[in-house]
Amino acid sequence: MAKNKKRNKKSRSISVVLLIATIAVVIFFIVSFVKVNNEKNQKEQQKAELSSLYESQTEANSNLKETIKNGVDDDLAENHAQDEGYVKPNQHVYIDITPGA
């Protein structure tokens, strides 16, 4: 009878250890699944943003190709030059240096 109690006690301790190990593994897999799912959602959102950016850039490229094909318009060239900081001869450029401007 004493042997049976020792064996039963040993069997229970092994069962408890196996139960704790199984619970730990299940928790690990659940946490891993949630983490991977969050990363997947972030990547899908990033993909959507990049796809939108790609579409807008493709449209801008098409417009530029059409402009090049039709020849450069003087007004367009002038506006681009002004954006780059070029000025016409005898043109005065005023820069507002007041704080908060």
N, C-alpha and C positions, 0 to 999 in steps of 0.2 A: 504494500500500500504506500509506503514512504517513497519507493521508487516511482510509482505512478504519479504521486504528487509532484516530485521533482521534474519528471518528464512533462507533466501538464503545465507546470510553472515555466519551464524552459520553452515549451511550445507557445505559450501565451506571450512570452517576452519576444520571441522571434516574430510572432504574428503582429505584435505592436510595432516592432521595428519595421517590418515590411509595410504595414499600413502607413506609418509616418513617411517612409521612403516613397511610397506610391502617391501619397498626397503632395509631397514636395515636388515630385516629377510632374504631376498634373498641374500644379500651380505654376511651375516653370514653363510648361507648354502654353498655358493660358496667357501668361505675361508675354511670352515670345510672340504668340499669335496677335495679341493686341498691338504690340510694338510694330510688327511687320505690317499690320493693317493700317496703322497710322502713317507709316512711311509710304505705303502704297498710295494712300489718299493724297499725301503731300506731293508725290511724284506725278499723280494724275492732274492735280491742280497746276503744277509747274508746267506740265505738258500742254495744258489748255492755254496758259498764258503765253508760252513760247509759240504755240500754233497761231494765236491771235497776232502776236508780234510779227511772225513770219508772213502772214497774210497781208498785214499793213505794209510791210517792207516790200513785198512783191508788187503791191499796187503802186507804191512810190517809185519802184524801179520801172514799172511799165510807163508811168507818166514821164519819167526822165527819158526813157527810150523814145517815146513819142515826141518829146521836145527836141531831142537831138535829131531825130529823123526829119522833123519839120524845119530845122534850123534854129539857131539860138536867137531869141527875141532880145532886142536891145534893153527893154525894160527889165526883163528877167536877169540879164547880165548885170545891169546897174544895181538891182536889188541885192543880188548875190554879192557883188563887190562891196556894197555898203555893209552887209552883214559881216563881211570879213574885215571891216575896218578901213577900207579904202575911201578916199574922198575925192571930189572933183577939184580941179584947179580953182583957187580962190574961194573955195567953200569953207565956211567956218563951222566947226563942230563944237557944240557946247555940252559939257558934261555936268550933270547935277551932282554936287558933292555934299548936299545937305544931309544931315543924319536922318535916317528913317525913309529916305527916298528910294 
